[in-house]
């Protein structure tokens, strides 16, 4: 699914996967990073529906 441009513009952008991972670890809630198909940088999201997360295999 393609990221909406309006969502991309509202989110913080991280220039590398490493920077996004550090920001996600520092957050008070569980977040994951992803590469945006609009800006090619990284954003954070709390959504996990349909995504595999470490330690939560079914």
C-alpha positions in Angstrom: 0.0 0.0 0.0 1.4 3.4 -0.9 1.8 6.1 1.7 -0.5 9.1 1.3 1.4 12.2 0.6 -0.5 14.1 3.3 0.6 11.5 5.9 4.2 11.6 4.7 4.4 15.4 5.0 3.1 15.3 8.6 5.5 12.7 9.9 9.1 13.1 11.2 11.7 12.0 8.6 14.8 10.1 9.4 17.7 10.0 6.9 18.7 6.4 7.7 17.3 3.2 9.1 19.7 3.5 12.0 18.4 6.9 13.0 14.8 5.7 12.8 15.6 2.7 14.9 17.1 4.8 17.6 14.1 7.1 17.7 11.7 4.1 17.9 13.7 2.6 20.8 13.6 6.0 22.7 9.8 6.3 22.3 7.4 5.6 25.2 5.3 3.3 23.0 6.1 0.4 20.7 7.0 1.8 17.3 8.5 0.3 14.1 10.3 2.0 11.3 9.6 1.8 7.6 11.0 3.3 4.4 8.5 5.7 2.8 7.7 5.1 -0.8 7.1 8.9 -1.3 10.2 10.6 0.2 12.5 7.5 0.4 13.4 8.4 4.0 12.2 6.5 7.1 9.2 7.2 9.2 7.8 5.6 12.4 4.5 3.9 12.9 2.7 2.1 15.8 0.6 0.1 13.3 1.5 -3.6 13.2 -1.6 -5.1 11.5 -0.3 -7.5 8.8 3.3 -7.0 9.7 5.7 -9.5 11.3 7.3 -8.3 14.5 10.2 -10.0 16.3 9.0 -12.3 19.0 5.4 -12.3 18.0 5.2 -15.3 15.5 1.9 -17.1 15.4 
